[in-house]
Amino acid sequence: TTSTQAVKQQLNASVSKAFSDRTSGNLGVAHTTQHDGKTRTNLNAGVSTRLGKNLNLSVYGSQSRDAKGAADMSVRVGFSMPLDATASGRGQSVSGSHDDKGRSQLAYRISGKDKRGVDSLSGGVRLQSERGKTGLGADVRYQGEAFDANLSITPQLASSKVGYSGSANVNTAIVFADGAVAMSRPVHDSFAILEPPEGLEHPMAASRGKNLFQRKENTLDSLPERYDAVMQPGSKAVLNNLASYQVQHVSSDSAVLPEGFDLDATEFDVMPDYKSGYRVKVGGERGAMLEAHLADASGQPLKLQGGQLIALDAKQGGKPIPFFTDEDGVMRLSHIRQGNYRVELFSLPDLRNPPIRVTGKPGETQTLDLRATS
């Protein structure tokens, strides 16, 4: 913070060029002026190339000059190489570097399989050396549903002895929207609190954008391959970084939606204001299941007929609910609120039937026999 406030202006310029599909280079210059009149100029250049299938080599050099004209030059060479993934699917890599100050580093890293939970565990170890003194450092990172945690131990290579310093960081947030409260990973922009439907039996994934929630295993107990948050039964989830002033689609996994909830209420479009929050009830409010056996005046099933269920009560509102009867003339609808309805068949507009009274409680299935008349 102190050095940033001391800067009056900073000018930067850089250019990079790919010489081939394996070799590239870059050149940069920076000039900094502080409020006390001190200036500093830095020139840096680098070249990187790939040898064979995986080995990447790089050479970087920089020269800086302060207001008194004192120059400081450094050169660093390095390499990096990805390794085959572990049996569990985690990526691995090894890298190293050495500079003209006698500082060397050899590092090994292993990445997480996913963005959260146990599969998010990642970390690495570093072997560092400076002027003949060696130290071993390590770091670990974990991302939960409601927090990020980082633990790091770093060797301090002083002139007389080798010491160690460590740091531990846990970052989380408490978010509020429309009377709902939830724990979340750090929020830097807008967010949405997702409330799961009652009676949820399996973890329900959610994501930004349209998502088909594909699974490697054909079981609802396994989470999809890609998602951004998970609603556990009875527990809220938070999509923690929605961009303000942009229309964004929010998807939730309808495959695990309990019966009686609205499939249309698993997809949403939101456009947050500046750093604002949403409260979303996934699946809406639970309604009754309706199973109606439709027959004509002679009692023959009205099979393979398209139609719609229209609410007769003004307070119900909403759009007509489309349906299609099966080979037995049965239509099945979910998420139907209590009230009065009428059935309309598209191919038989002259047929009439008495109003339907839906009395089923949320989660219950109501069965009706309907005989239409002309």
C-alpha positions as CSV (number, residue, x, y, z in Angstrom):
1,T,0.0,0.0,0.0
2,T,2.8,2.4,0.9
3,S,4.6,1.9,-2.4
4,T,1.4,2.2,-4.4
5,Q,0.5,5.5,-2.8
6,A,4.0,6.8,-3.4
7,V,3.7,6.4,-7.2
8,K,2.7,9.6,-9.0
9,Q,2.6,8.0,-12.5
10,Q,3.8,4.9,-14.2
11,L,4.2,4.3,-17.9
12,N,4.4,0.8,-19.3
13,A,5.0,-0.6,-22.8
14,S,5.4,-4.1,-24.0
15,V,5.4,-6.2,-27.2
16,S,5.5,-9.9,-27.8
17,K,6.1,-12.0,-30.9
18,A,5.6,-15.7,-31.7
19,F,8.6,-16.8,-33.8
20,S,7.0,-20.2,-34.3
21,D,4.5,-22.5,-32.7
22,R,7.2,-23.5,-30.2
23,T,9.1,-20.2,-29.6
24,S,8.0,-16.8,-28.5
25,G,9.6,-13.7,-27.1
26,N,8.6,-10.5,-25.3
27,L,10.1,-7.1,-24.5
28,G,8.9,-4.6,-22.0
29,V,9.8,-1.2,-20.5
30,A,8.4,0.6,-17.4
31,H,9.1,4.1,-16.1
32,T,7.9,5.1,-12.6
33,T,7.8,8.5,-11.0
34,Q,7.1,9.0,-7.3
35,H,5.6,12.0,-5.6
36,D,9.0,12.7,-4.0
37,G,10.6,13.1,-7.4
38,K,12.4,9.8,-7.5
39,T,12.2,7.8,-10.7
40,R,13.0,4.3,-11.8
41,T,13.3,2.7,-15.2
42,N,13.1,-1.0,-15.9
43,L,13.8,-2.9,-19.1
44,N,13.0,-6.6,-19.4
45,A,13.1,-9.2,-22.1
46,G,12.5,-12.9,-22.3
47,V,12.4,-15.9,-24.7
48,S,10.6,-19.2,-24.1
49,T,10.6,-22.3,-26.2
50,R,9.1,-25.8,-26.0
51,L,11.4,-28.8,-26.5
52,G,9.9,-32.1,-27.4
53,K,6.3,-32.7,-26.3
54,N,6.2,-31.2,-22.8
55,L,9.5,-29.5,-21.8
56,N,9.3,-25.7,-21.8
57,L,12.5,-23.6,-21.3
58,S,12.7,-19.9,-20.7
59,V,15.4,-17.2,-20.3
60,Y,14.5,-13.8,-18.8
61,G,16.7,-10.7,-18.3
62,S,16.0,-7.3,-16.7
63,Q,17.9,-4.1,-16.1
64,S,16.7,-1.3,-13.8
65,R,18.2,2.2,-13.2
66,D,17.2,4.5,-10.4
67,A,17.2,8.3,-10.2
68,K,20.9,8.3,-9.2
69,G,21.8,6.2,-12.3
70,A,22.7,3.1,-10.3
71,A,22.0,0.0,-12.4
72,D,20.9,-3.4,-11.4
73,M,20.9,-6.3,-13.8
74,S,19.6,-9.9,-13.4
75,V,19.3,-12.9,-15.6
76,R,17.1,-16.0,-14.8
77,V,16.7,-19.3,-16.6
78,G,13.9,-21.7,-16.0
79,F,12.0,-24.8,-17.1
80,S,8.6,-26.3,-16.6
81,M,7.2,-29.7,-17.5
82,P,3.7,-31.2,-17.0
83,L,3.6,-34.8,-15.8
84,D,1.0,-37.5,-16.5
85,A,-2.1,-37.1,-14.3
86,T,-2.3,-39.2,-11.2
87,A,-4.6,-42.2,-10.9
88,S,-7.3,-40.0,-9.3
89,G,-7.1,-37.5,-12.2
90,R,-5.1,-34.7,-10.6
91,G,-2.7,-32.8,-12.8
92,Q,1.0,-32.7,-11.9
93,S,3.9,-30.5,-13.0
94,V,7.6,-29.9,-12.1
95,S,9.4,-26.6,-12.6
96,G,12.7,-25.0,-11.7
97,S,14.7,-21.7,-12.1
98,H,18.2,-20.3,-11.4
99,D,19.4,-16.6,-11.5
100,D,22.7,-14.8,-11.6
101,K,22.4,-14.0,-7.8
102,G,22.8,-17.6,-7.0
103,R,19.2,-18.3,-6.2
104,S,17.7,-21.6,-7.3
105,Q,14.3,-23.2,-7.0
106,L,12.9,-26.6,-7.8
107,A,9.2,-27.1,-7.4
108,Y,6.5,-29.8,-7.7
109,R,2.8,-29.0,-7.9
110,I,-0.4,-31.1,-8.0
111,S,-3.7,-29.6,-9.0
112,G,-7.2,-30.2,-7.8
113,K,-9.8,-32.2,-9.8
114,D,-12.6,-29.8,-9.2
115,K,-13.3,-26.2,-8.0
116,R,-14.6,-27.2,-4.5
117,G,-14.6,-29.7,-1.7
118,V,-12.1,-32.5,-1.2
119,D,-11.5,-32.6,-5.0
120,S,-10.3,-29.0,-4.9
121,L,-7.2,-29.8,-2.7
122,S,-4.0,-28.6,-4.5
123,G,-0.5,-27.7,-3.4
124,G,3.1,-28.0,-4.0
125,V,6.6,-28.2,-2.5
126,R,9.6,-26.0,-3.3
127,L,13.3,-26.6,-2.7
128,Q,15.1,-23.3,-2.6
129,S,18.7,-22.5,-2.4
130,E,20.6,-19.2,-2.0
131,R,24.4,-18.9,-1.6
132,G,24.7,-22.5,-0.4
133,K,21.9,-22.3,2.1
134,T,18.9,-24.6,1.3
135,G,15.3,-24.6,2.6
136,L,12.1,-26.5,1.8
137,G,8.8,-24.7,1.5
138,A,5.2,-25.9,0.8
139,D,1.7,-24.6,0.2
140,V,-1.8,-26.1,0.3
141,R,-5.1,-24.7,-1.0
142,Y,-8.6,-25.8,-0.4
143,Q,-11.9,-24.4,-1.7
144,G,-15.1,-25.2,0.2
145,E,-18.6,-24.3,-0.6
146,A,-18.4,-21.3,1.7
147,F,-14.7,-20.4,2.1
148,D,-11.2,-20.6,0.6
149,A,-8.3,-21.6,2.7
150,N,-4.5,-21.3,2.0
151,L,-1.6,-22.5,4.1
152,S,2.0,-21.6,3.1
153,I,5.4,-22.2,4.7
154,T,8.3,-20.4,3.0
155,P,12.1,-20.6,3.7
156,Q,13.9,-17.4,4.6
157,L,17.4,-17.7,3.3
158,A,19.4,-15.1,5.3
159,S,23.1,-14.6,5.2
160,S,23.7,-16.3,8.5
161,K,21.0,-19.0,8.8
162,V,17.9,-20.5,7.3
163,G,14.6,-19.6,8.9
164,Y,11.0,-20.1,7.9
165,S,7.9,-18.0,7.8
166,G,4.3,-19.2,7.4
167,S,0.9,-17.8,6.6
168,A,-2.6,-19.2,6.9
169,N,-5.6,-17.4,5.2
170,V,-9.3,-18.3,5.4
171,N,-11.6,-16.2,3.3
172,T,-15.4,-16.3,3.5
173,A,-18.4,-14.0,3.4
174,I,-21.8,-13.7,5.0
175,V,-24.4,-12.5,2.4
176,F,-27.9,-11.1,2.8
177,A,-30.6,-10.8,0.2
178,D,-34.4,-10.4,0.7
179,G,-34.3,-11.7,4.2
180,A,-32.1,-14.7,3.4
181,V,-28.7,-15.2,5.0
182,A,-26.0,-17.6,3.7
183,M,-22.3,-18.3,3.9
184,S,-20.3,-17.9,0.7
185,R,-16.8,-17.8,-0.7
186,P,-15.6,-14.2,-1.0
187,V,-17.9,-12.0,-3.0
188,H,-16.4,-9.3,-5.2
189,D,-19.4,-8.3,-7.3
190,S,-23.1,-9.4,-7.2
191,F,-24.4,-12.7,-6.0
192,A,-27.5,-15.0,-5.8
193,I,-28.6,-17.0,-2.8
194,L,-30.2,-20.3,-4.1
195,E,-32.7,-22.0,-1.8
196,P,-33.3,-25.7,-2.5
197,P,-36.8,-27.1,-2.8
198,E,-38.3,-28.9,0.2
199,G,-37.8,-32.6,0.2
200,L,-34.6,-32.5,-1.9
201,E,-33.0,-36.0,-1.6
202,H,-29.8,-35.5,-3.7
203,P,-27.2,-32.7,-4.0
204,M,-28.5,-30.2,-6.5
205,A,-25.8,-28.5,-8.7
206,A,-26.1,-24.9,-10.0
207,S,-24.1,-22.9,-12.4
208,R,-23.8,-19.6,-14.3
209,G,-24.9,-20.0,-17.9
210,K,-26.8,-22.8,-19.6
211,N,-25.7,-26.2,-18.4
212,L,-26.9,-29.7,-19.2
213,F,-25.3,-31.1,-16.0
214,Q,-23.8,-34.2,-17.6
215,R,-22.6,-37.0,-15.3
216,K,-19.9,-39.5,-15.8
217,E,-21.9,-42.0,-13.7
218,N,-25.5,-42.6,-14.3
219,T,-26.7,-42.0,-10.8
220,L,-28.3,-38.9,-9.1
221,D,-26.0,-39.3,-6.1
222,S,-23.0,-38.2,-8.2
223,L,-22.5,-34.6,-9.0
224,P,-22.3,-33.4,-12.7
225,E,-19.0,-32.8,-14.3
226,R,-19.3,-29.0,-14.3
227,Y,-21.0,-26.7,-11.8
228,D,-20.4,-23.6,-9.7
229,A,-22.3,-24.3,-6.5
230,V,-24.2,-27.1,-4.8
231,M,-27.4,-27.0,-2.8
232,Q,-27.4,-29.8,-0.2
233,P,-30.8,-30.9,1.2
234,G,-31.9,-28.2,3.6
235,S,-28.9,-26.0,2.9
236,K,-28.6,-22.9,0.7
237,A,-25.9,-22.3,-2.0
238,V,-24.4,-19.0,-3.3
239,L,-23.3,-18.1,-6.8
240,N,-20.8,-15.6,-5.5
241,N,-19.6,-13.6,-8.5
242,L,-22.3,-12.4,-10.9
243,A,-21.2,-9.5,-13.1
244,S,-23.2,-6.3,-12.4
245,Y,-25.3,-4.7,-15.3
246,Q,-25.1,-7.9,-17.4
247,V,-27.9,-10.3,-18.2
248,Q,-26.8,-13.7,-17.0
249,H,-28.5,-17.1,-17.0
250,V,-28.5,-19.3,-13.9
251,S,-29.1,-23.0,-14.2
252,S,-29.9,-25.7,-11.6
253,D,-30.0,-29.4,-12.1
254,S,-33.7,-30.3,-12.8
255,A,-32.9,-34.0,-12.8
256,V,-32.9,-34.1,-9.0
257,L,-36.0,-31.8,-8.6
258,P,-38.5,-33.5,-6.3
259,E,-42.0,-34.1,-7.6
260,G,-44.5,-31.3,-7.3
261,F,-42.1,-28.5,-8.1
262,D,-42.0,-26.3,-11.3
263,L,-39.4,-27.4,-13.9
264,D,-39.6,-23.8,-15.3
265,A,-38.3,-22.5,-12.0
266,T,-34.9,-24.2,-12.4
267,E,-33.7,-21.7,-15.0
268,F,-33.4,-18.0,-14.4
269,D,-32.2,-14.8,-16.1
270,V,-30.8,-12.1,-13.8
271,M,-29.3,-8.7,-14.4
272,P,-27.8,-7.4,-11.1
273,D,-27.4,-3.8,-10.2
274,Y,-24.1,-2.6,-8.8
275,K,-23.0,-5.2,-6.1
276,S,-26.5,-6.4,-5.5
277,G,-27.9,-9.7,-4.3
278,Y,-30.8,-12.0,-5.4
279,R,-32.8,-14.6,-3.4
280,V,-34.0,-17.4,-5.7
281,K,-36.4,-20.2,-4.6
282,V,-35.4,-23.1,-6.9
283,G,-38.4,-25.0,-8.1
284,G,-40.8,-22.4,-6.9
285,E,-43.6,-23.4,-4.4
286,R,-44.6,-27.0,-4.3
287,G,-47.9,-27.9,-5.9
288,A,-50.0,-31.0,-6.4
289,M,-49.5,-33.8,-9.0
290,L,-52.5,-34.1,-11.3
291,E,-53.4,-37.3,-13.2
292,A,-56.5,-37.0,-15.4
293,H,-58.0,-39.8,-17.5
294,L,-59.6,-38.1,-20.5
295,A,-62.4,-39.9,-22.5
296,D,-64.9,-38.8,-25.1
297,A,-68.7,-38.9,-24.7
298,S,-68.7,-42.7,-25.5
299,G,-66.0,-43.4,-23.0
300,Q,-63.2,-44.0,-25.4
301,P,-59.8,-42.7,-24.3
302,L,-58.7,-39.4,-25.9
303,K,-55.2,-40.7,-26.6
304,L,-52.3,-38.8,-28.0
305,Q,-54.1,-35.5,-27.8
306,G,-52.4,-32.1,-27.2
307,G,-54.1,-29.5,-25.1
308,Q,-53.8,-27.1,-22.2
309,L,-55.0,-26.6,-18.7
310,I,-56.4,-23.1,-18.1
311,A,-56.9,-21.6,-14.6
312,L,-60.4,-20.1,-14.0
313,D,-59.5,-18.2,-10.8
314,A,-58.2,-14.7,-11.4
315,K,-55.9,-14.9,-8.4
316,Q,-54.1,-17.9,-9.9
317,G,-53.1,-16.0,-13.0
318,G,-50.2,-17.6,-14.9
319,K,-50.0,-19.0,-18.4
320,P,-52.0,-22.0,-19.6
321,I,-50.2,-25.2,-18.8
322,P,-49.7,-27.4,-22.0
323,F,-50.0,-31.2,-21.8
324,F,-50.1,-34.3,-24.1
325,T,-52.2,-37.4,-23.3
326,D,-50.6,-40.9,-23.6
327,E,-51.8,-44.1,-25.3
328,D,-54.4,-44.5,-22.5
329,G,-55.7,-40.9,-22.7
330,V,-53.9,-39.9,-19.5
331,M,-52.3,-36.6,-18.9
332,R,-49.9,-36.0,-16.0
333,L,-49.0,-32.6,-14.7
334,S,-46.9,-31.5,-11.8
335,H,-46.8,-28.3,-9.7
336,I,-50.5,-27.6,-10.0
337,R,-51.9,-25.1,-7.4
338,Q,-55.3,-25.7,-5.8
339,G,-58.2,-24.1,-7.7
340,N,-60.6,-24.4,-10.6
341,Y,-59.4,-25.2,-14.1
342,R,-60.8,-26.3,-17.5
343,V,-59.3,-28.6,-20.1
344,E,-58.9,-27.5,-23.7
345,L,-58.0,-29.9,-26.5
346,F,-56.4,-28.4,-29.6
347,S,-57.6,-30.9,-32.2
348,L,-61.2,-31.2,-30.7
349,P,-62.2,-27.6,-30.0
350,D,-65.9,-28.4,-29.8
351,L,-65.6,-30.8,-26.9
352,R,-66.7,-29.6,-23.5
353,N,-66.1,-30.8,-20.0
354,P,-67.0,-29.6,-16.5
355,P,-64.5,-27.5,-14.6
356,I,-61.7,-29.4,-12.7
357,R,-61.4,-28.7,-9.0
358,V,-57.8,-29.3,-7.9
359,T,-57.8,-30.0,-4.2
360,G,-54.6,-32.0,-3.8
361,K,-52.1,-30.8,-1.2
362,P,-48.6,-29.9,-2.2
363,G,-46.7,-33.1,-2.9
364,E,-49.9,-35.2,-3.2
365,T,-51.2,-36.8,-6.4
366,Q,-54.8,-36.2,-7.4
367,T,-56.5,-38.6,-9.9
368,L,-59.6,-37.5,-11.9
369,D,-61.8,-39.2,-14.6
370,L,-63.0,-36.7,-17.2
371,R,-65.6,-37.4,-19.9
372,A,-65.9,-34.7,-22.5
373,T,-69.2,-33.9,-24.3
374,S,-69.8,-32.1,-27.6
